[in-house]
Amino acid sequence: MASTKDYLCFCLEQLNPLNITYKKMMGEYLLYCNNVLFGGIYDDRLLVKITNTNNSYNMEEELPYQGAKKMYLVKDIDNKELLKEIIINTVEGLK
């Protein structure tokens, strides 16, 4: 199942004013913050890469698609402040 543009727009709105960009890839969306690929939207789920800087949030590990590396599922995307904190810490861990 491909992700919807509505879900993408909702996630981008929640992450405002972070500098988030995206690329559509095979029905899903890769997400970048300040040109750092930190995660994506897969089947209308926000997933972020696993880093040492975001493992304290106790997020569940999930596969974005068959054969991929596991990523963390961000469940509470309604909590803007926590969401931004998770993204910022994920990006820091990828630098």
C-alpha positions in Angstrom: 0.0 0.0 0.0 1.4 3.4 -1.0 1.4 6.3 1.4 -1.0 9.1 0.9 -0.1 12.7 0.2 -2.5 13.7 3.0 -0.5 11.8 5.6 2.7 13.4 4.2 1.2 16.9 4.5 0.1 16.2 8.0 3.6 15.1 9.0 5.2 18.1 7.4 2.8 20.4 9.2 3.6 18.8 12.5 7.3 19.3 11.8 7.1 23.0 10.9 9.3 25.0 11.3 12.1 22.4 10.8 13.7 22.4 7.4 12.1 19.2 6.1 12.1 18.2 2.5 11.0 15.0 0.8 11.4 12.8 -2.3 8.8 10.5 -3.6 10.1 7.0 -4.1 8.0 4.1 -5.4 4.8 5.3 -3.7 6.5 6.2 -0.4 8.3 9.4 0.8 12.0 9.8 1.9 12.3 12.6 4.5 15.3 14.9 4.9 16.1 17.5 7.5 18.8 20.0 6.5 19.7 17.6 3.6 20.2 14.6 6.0 18.1 11.6 5.2 16.6 10.7 8.6 13.6 8.5 7.7 10.5 8.2 5.6 6.8 7.6 5.3 6.0 4.0 4.5 2.4 2.7 4.3 1.3 5.9 6.1 3.7 5.3 9.0 6.4 7.7 10.0 9.7 5.8 10.5 13.1 7.1 11.5 16.5 5.6 11.2 17.8 4.0 14.4 20.7 5.9 16.0 22.4 6.1 19.4 20.8 9.5 19.9 17.1 8.4 19.5 17.1 5.0 21.2 16.0 6.5 24.6 12.5 7.2 23.2 11.5 3.5 23.5 10.0 3.3 20.0 9.1 0.1 18.3 11.3 -1.3 15.5 9.5 -2.0 12.2 10.4 -2.8 8.7 9.6 -0.1 6.2 9.4 -2.7 3.4 10.4 -6.3 2.8 14.2 -6.7 2.9 15.0 -3.3 4.4 16.8 -2.5 7.7 14.6 -2.0 10.7 13.6 1.6 11.6 11.9 3.1 14.6 8.1 3.8 14.3 7.1 7.2 15.5 3.5 6.6 16.9 2.7 9.9 18.6 2.9 12.3 15.7 0.3 14.5 17.3 2.8 15.6 20.0 4.7 18.3 17.9 7.3 19.0 20.5 8.2 15.4 21.1 8.2 14.7 17.3 10.6 17.6 16.6 12.9 16.4 19.4 13.0 12.9 18.0 13.8 14.2 14.5 16.5 16.6 15.7 18.1 13.9 17.8 17.9 11.4 14.9 19.6 13.9 12.6 22.3 14.6 15.1 23.0 10.9 15.4 23.4 10.6 11.6 26.0 13.4 11.2 
